[in-house]
Amino acid sequence: MRKYKFRYVFKHKKDGDCQYLFFTIEEIENGYAKEMIYAMKQDGYTLVDRNEFAGLKDKNVKEIYEGDIVIAWSAGVKAICEVKWGRGRAGFFLYRKPNIAWNLSGGGKDYNEENVEVIGNIYEHLHLLE
């Protein structure tokens, strides 16, 4: 059974500092996440997003989450892409405008963790996609 995990993204109201908390579905259901989120808000942070774990790791054994920015290689093409949940399709994809949408979810026969490396996320490193 797949383990469902989420990354909660917070930004500080005054200085824009980003902080991340990671929760399993069990921690969300048992109230632990609610306590931690409350503590972050008391420290001046605002919850800005929740990202689902894609169920995969990159070449450095780092977990891949929705909203991550990765360097990926496929069929001899290298691209810097954002990890997104597929719109109109089930699963996670690597998106890069104007025309890249590579399948990430489930591994599939084309997925090789050596071909993906997390280099940042859209909250702190959006400039990497420019």
C-alpha positions in Angstrom: 0.0 0.0 0.0 1.3 3.5 -0.9 2.2 5.7 2.0 0.4 9.1 1.7 2.4 12.0 2.9 2.1 15.8 2.5 4.4 18.7 2.7 2.8 21.8 4.3 4.4 25.1 3.1 4.5 28.1 5.3 5.7 31.7 4.7 6.5 34.1 7.5 4.3 37.2 7.3 7.1 39.7 7.9 10.2 38.3 6.2 8.9 35.8 3.7 10.9 32.9 5.2 9.7 29.5 4.0 9.3 26.6 6.4 8.0 23.1 5.7 6.3 20.5 7.8 5.8 16.9 6.6 2.9 14.8 7.7 1.6 11.3 7.0 -2.1 10.9 6.5 -2.2 9.2 10.0 -0.6 12.4 11.6 -3.2 14.5 9.9 -6.1 12.3 11.0 -4.9 12.0 14.6 -4.6 15.7 15.2 -0.8 16.0 15.4 -0.7 18.1 12.2 -3.3 20.5 13.5 -1.2 21.1 16.7 1.9 21.8 14.6 0.1 24.1 12.2 -1.3 26.1 15.1 2.2 26.5 16.5 3.5 27.7 13.1 0.7 30.3 12.9 1.5 31.5 16.5 5.1 32.1 15.3 3.9 34.4 12.5 3.7 31.9 9.6 0.9 31.5 7.1 0.0 28.2 5.4 0.4 28.8 1.7 0.1 25.3 0.2 -0.1 21.6 0.7 1.9 19.3 -1.6 1.4 15.5 -2.0 4.3 13.1 -2.0 4.6 11.6 -5.5 5.6 8.3 -4.1 9.0 8.4 -5.7 12.6 9.5 -4.9 15.2 11.2 -7.0 18.8 10.2 -7.8 19.9 11.5 -4.4 17.1 9.5 -2.6 15.2 12.7 -1.9 11.4 12.4 -1.8 9.7 14.1 -4.7 6.7 16.3 -3.9 4.2 18.3 -6.0 5.6 21.8 -6.4 9.2 20.6 -6.6 11.5 21.7 -9.4 13.6 19.0 -10.9 16.2 18.4 -13.6 15.0 15.5 -15.7 16.4 13.5 -18.7 14.2 11.6 -21.1 15.1 10.2 -24.5 18.2 12.3 -24.6 16.4 15.6 -23.7 17.3 17.4 -20.5 14.8 19.9 -19.0 14.1 21.8 -15.8 10.5 21.0 -14.9 7.9 21.5 -12.2 6.2 18.4 -10.6 2.4 18.8 -10.9 -0.6 16.6 -10.5 -1.9 15.9 -14.1 -4.8 18.0 -15.1 -7.2 15.8 -17.0 -5.0 12.9 -16.4 -4.4 10.8 -13.2 -0.9 11.0 -11.9 2.1 13.2 -11.4 3.8 14.8 -14.4 6.9 16.9 -15.0 5.8 20.1 -16.8 7.9 22.6 -18.7 6.4 25.1 -21.1 5.9 25.1 -24.0 5.6 21.4 -24.7 7.1 19.0 -22.1 4.8 16.9 -20.0 6.6 13.7 -18.9 4.9 11.1 -16.8 6.3 10.7 -13.3 3.7 8.7 -11.4 4.0 5.1 -10.7 7.4 4.9 -12.0 6.4 3.2 -15.3 8.9 1.6 -17.6 10.4 5.0 -18.5 11.0 6.2 -14.9 14.5 5.8 -13.6 15.4 7.7 -10.4 18.8 8.4 -11.9 17.0 10.6 -14.5 15.4 13.0 -12.0 17.0 15.3 -9.5 15.2 17.7 -7.2 16.9 21.2 -7.3 14.3 23.3 -5.5 10.7 24.2 -5.3 8.3 26.8 -6.7 8.1 28.6 -3.3 11.8 29.5 -3.1 13.2 28.8 -6.5 10.6 29.8 -9.1 13.4 31.6 -11.1 14.8 28.2 -12.0 11.8 27.7 -14.4 12.4 31.0 -16.3 
